[in-house]
Amino acid sequence: MKFDNKIALVTGSAQGIGFSIAEKLASEGATVIIADIAEDAAKSASEKLKSAGAKSDYTAMDVSDFNQVAEKMKALVEKHERIDILVNNAGITRDGLILRMSEKDWDMVLDINLKSVFNCSKALARSMMKTGGVIVNVASIIGQMGNAGQANYAASKGGIIALTKTLAKEFASRGVRANAVAPGFISTAMTDKLSEEVKGKMLEAIPLKRLGRPEDVANLVSFLCSDESAYITGQVVRIDGGMVM
Ligand SMILES: NC(=O)c1ccc[n+]([C@@H]2O[C@H](COP(=O)([O-])OP(=O)(O)OC[C@H]3O[C@@H](n4cnc5c(N)ncnc54)[C@H](O)[C@@H]3O)[C@@H](O)[C@H]2O)c1
């Protein structure tokens, strides 16, 4: 299988897009570490993978906490010998117009969505440079377009795109690739919060006339993690049903 003997860590993978990515990588032979702030949910996600015959581990991890990430990644690399694939997927929204957005909501979104990518990539950089590896970051079309009511989220996702290109440039000569995916509107707990009116407007703007499924994103991430994309680095691949073109 594509990921036989590969160790993958997916952040924010207790549910949603992250869990779908974990399932896909596991179904293709990877040992998948579920890393999520929600410990019970991470444990049950990992058990679900194992009951489907895959190899899996889990850890409670707040990706926004630099020291905690460094410690936990070190322990995981010792336990599993290396981590070949890092998918930085954890992310949240705290929407509001700039005039009403609190400093707390700005900081929280930037820390969980963007600083986390620095924290996790830095914590694994040395080990990945020794063995080779792949990083895939989950950005968003909002990071490319901006969006009223999402200053914090847009800035975090735009930052991920710039950080991805920098990781790609710094790590390429050491055998580590870094790419980002930019999903449009994907059906998960994050978008379930939106009103029917907003969802209706989105559908009108999507040529393929449906919201994306977490599995759509997982298929793309799996490709970017595999040797099939061995000559692709520093790219942002949009997956949005044609919404932005
Ligand atoms: N759903 C969409 O339409 C959409 C579109 C574009 C991009 N994205 C991005 O995809 C990623 C996954 O989104 P989703 O829709 O699956 O969201 P979700 O809310 O279903 O899942 C997010 C996961 O991240 C975890 N998490 C939150 N804070 C964390 C922290 N500090 N440390 C570790 N884990 C944490 C949560 O516990 C949860 O398991 C996010 O980065 C999101 O911005 C989603």
PDBQT file of the ligand as one rigid body, heavy atoms in Angstrom, charges set to zero:
ROOT
HETATM    1  N1  LIG A 301     -15.271  22.900   6.977  1.00  0.00    +0.000 N 
HETATM    2  C1  LIG A 301     -14.913  23.733   6.027  1.00  0.00    +0.000 C 
HETATM    3  O1  LIG A 301     -15.738  24.196   5.207  1.00  0.00    +0.000 OA
HETATM    4  C2  LIG A 301     -13.494  24.156   5.890  1.00  0.00    +0.000 A 
HETATM    5  C3  LIG A 301     -13.136  24.912   4.768  1.00  0.00    +0.000 A 
HETATM    6  C4  LIG A 301     -11.813  25.314   4.628  1.00  0.00    +0.000 A 
HETATM    7  C5  LIG A 301     -10.880  24.958   5.573  1.00  0.00    +0.000 A 
HETATM    8  N2  LIG A 301     -11.261  24.223   6.653  1.00  0.00    +0.000 N 
HETATM    9  C6  LIG A 301     -10.216  23.886   7.629  1.00  0.00    +0.000 C 
HETATM   10  O2  LIG A 301     -10.182  22.486   7.801  1.00  0.00    +0.000 OA
HETATM   11  C7  LIG A 301      -9.702  22.195   9.121  1.00  0.00    +0.000 C 
HETATM   12  C8  LIG A 301     -10.653  21.214   9.792  1.00  0.00    +0.000 C 
HETATM   13  O3  LIG A 301     -11.935  21.817   9.865  1.00  0.00    +0.000 OA
HETATM   14  P1  LIG A 301     -13.268  21.001  10.201  1.00  0.00    +0.000 P 
HETATM   15  O4  LIG A 301     -14.343  21.638   9.402  1.00  0.00    +0.000 OA
HETATM   16  O5  LIG A 301     -13.013  19.543  10.103  1.00  0.00    +0.000 OA
HETATM   17  O6  LIG A 301     -13.462  21.454  11.715  1.00  0.00    +0.000 OA
HETATM   18  P2  LIG A 301     -14.049  20.690  12.998  1.00  0.00    +0.000 P 
HETATM   19  O7  LIG A 301     -14.484  21.754  13.919  1.00  0.00    +0.000 OA
HETATM   20  O8  LIG A 301     -15.023  19.625  12.595  1.00  0.00    +0.000 OA
HETATM   21  O9  LIG A 301     -12.754  19.934  13.593  1.00  0.00    +0.000 OA
HETATM   22  C9  LIG A 301     -11.674  20.646  14.141  1.00  0.00    +0.000 C 
HETATM   23  C10 LIG A 301     -10.875  19.732  15.051  1.00  0.00    +0.000 C 
HETATM   24  O10 LIG A 301      -9.779  20.489  15.575  1.00  0.00    +0.000 OA
HETATM   25  C11 LIG A 301      -9.664  20.234  16.976  1.00  0.00    +0.000 C 
HETATM   26  N3  LIG A 301      -9.009  21.360  17.660  1.00  0.00    +0.000 N 
HETATM   27  C12 LIG A 301      -9.535  22.572  17.941  1.00  0.00    +0.000 A 
HETATM   28  N4  LIG A 301      -8.658  23.306  18.643  1.00  0.00    +0.000 NA
HETATM   29  C13 LIG A 301      -7.546  22.550  18.796  1.00  0.00    +0.000 A 
HETATM   30  C14 LIG A 301      -6.297  22.748  19.443  1.00  0.00    +0.000 A 
HETATM   31  N5  LIG A 301      -6.002  23.895  20.075  1.00  0.00    +0.000 N 
HETATM   32  N6  LIG A 301      -5.377  21.752  19.412  1.00  0.00    +0.000 NA
HETATM   33  C15 LIG A 301      -5.652  20.584  18.790  1.00  0.00    +0.000 A 
HETATM   34  N7  LIG A 301      -6.828  20.334  18.180  1.00  0.00    +0.000 NA
HETATM   35  C16 LIG A 301      -7.759  21.303  18.174  1.00  0.00    +0.000 A 
HETATM   36  C17 LIG A 301     -11.098  20.022  17.434  1.00  0.00    +0.000 C 
HETATM   37  O11 LIG A 301     -11.171  19.344  18.688  1.00  0.00    +0.000 OA
HETATM   38  C18 LIG A 301     -11.676  19.225  16.258  1.00  0.00    +0.000 C 
HETATM   39  O12 LIG A 301     -11.459  17.832  16.433  1.00  0.00    +0.000 OA
HETATM   40  C19 LIG A 301      -9.588  23.545   9.839  1.00  0.00    +0.000 C 
HETATM   41  O13 LIG A 301      -8.261  24.008   9.776  1.00  0.00    +0.000 OA
HETATM   42  C20 LIG A 301     -10.488  24.441   9.014  1.00  0.00    +0.000 C 
HETATM   43  O14 LIG A 301     -10.122  25.786   9.107  1.00  0.00    +0.000 OA
HETATM   44  C21 LIG A 301     -12.539  23.818   6.834  1.00  0.00    +0.000 A 
ENDROOT
TORSDOF 0
